Amino acid sequence: MNHCLNPRPIIAEFSGRALRHNAQRAMAQLPLGGQMLAVIKADAYGHGLIEVAQCLATHVHGFAILELAAARRLREQGFKQPILMLEGFFDPSELPALSQLGLSTVIHRDDQIDALAQASLDQPLDVFLKLNTGMNRLGFPLSKAISAFERLRALPQVRSVTVMTHFADADNARGTAWQLKRLDDAWPAIATQRLSFANSAALLSGPAKRELLGDITRPGIMLYGASPWGAGDSAKTAGALDLQPVMTLKSQIIGVQQLAAGERVGYGGSFVAERPMTVGVVACGYADGYPRHAGNQAPILVNGIRTQVIGRVSMDMLCCDLSAIPEASIGTPVTLWGRGLPADEVAEAAGTIAYELFCALTARVPRVWID
Ligand SMILES: *Cc1c(COP(=O)(O)O)cnc(C)c1O
């Protein structure tokens, strides 16, 4: 970080070592002969597209993404791996680019097959036929699965067809079996196709069988070191799952206030001091991507010691309780989440998930890769 250009002490540190560790962890969960597309949509869940792709390039079989401009950037930077477009194409005019860039595409609607049939392409596409097995988001209804598959397979514009579905409940008690049963019932010979099913939660749940996970898995959040189960289940926290945080959001104490009993903190005075106490002011607010709903809720580390966010989170600052950390003063390091404080715990305190915290990190936060 250039200190003259960025004197404000907030910084997001990224660990390539942790990212590679998590990727190896994911690879170890694959069925025999299984493959893995690292999901790097949304600027690699806020971690930085190119940096993450560089770090993972030799560890994964390919990437999954959904922004065409980002896929183009990957090709321009020399990445030759398979890249799957998770929402497919939005307009037929994108098809020549998909073909030229050698991108694989999801097909989830009939009109996309029509568009493919009419396109003249440099090279045929690998397509992923997305079936709706109960998520009820994207995908063909199961009653149309086989006919859509046969149509695609007959097209000269199509090189291969992988059958894909997405799990709605891989991270909760309903699990994935009910969706797989629907698929089996609708398509008895499904096992003879190339399959793509698992997200992080399914991959971590195992067992490592292709009937359950597919041949081509699509983990996202676990690569970044958060748990699909969040912080609630002690057996499935990121730490318990042997996942390491990739992003650590850090800042410093930039102000200290001594409060008398009855004094309030921040906008609206939502925190009231019950006794005399010391309050630390941290250079981090919701304009940096820190969740506003974490006010009066979230844990925070000051000098490595866990304490509490107090009062409302404001745009550029938040406050924390320094009562039990007498050594804290101006410049004392603070960790908002990451090493030593799982993002899942902060997310839970804010009523959200680590996915959202990562994606919400804003452009004004300087970023550095530390290893
Ligand atoms: C985002 C996404 C994934 C990755 O999910 P995680 O829970 O982050 O592992 C997998 N498949 C599809 C279709 C997605 O959109």
The ligand as an ORCA input file, in Angstrom:
! r2SCAN-3c Opt
* xyz 0 1
  C     -22.704    -19.313     -7.336
  C     -22.950    -20.664     -7.878
  C     -22.251    -21.785     -7.394
  C     -21.322    -21.711     -6.219
  O     -22.037    -21.814     -5.001
  P     -21.277    -21.819     -3.584
  O     -22.368    -21.939     -2.593
  O     -20.561    -20.507     -3.484
  O     -20.345    -22.957     -3.604
  C     -22.460    -22.994     -8.030
  N     -23.326    -23.116     -9.060
  C     -24.037    -22.058     -9.521
  C     -24.992    -22.256    -10.649
  C     -23.880    -20.807     -8.945
  O     -24.605    -19.777     -9.410
*
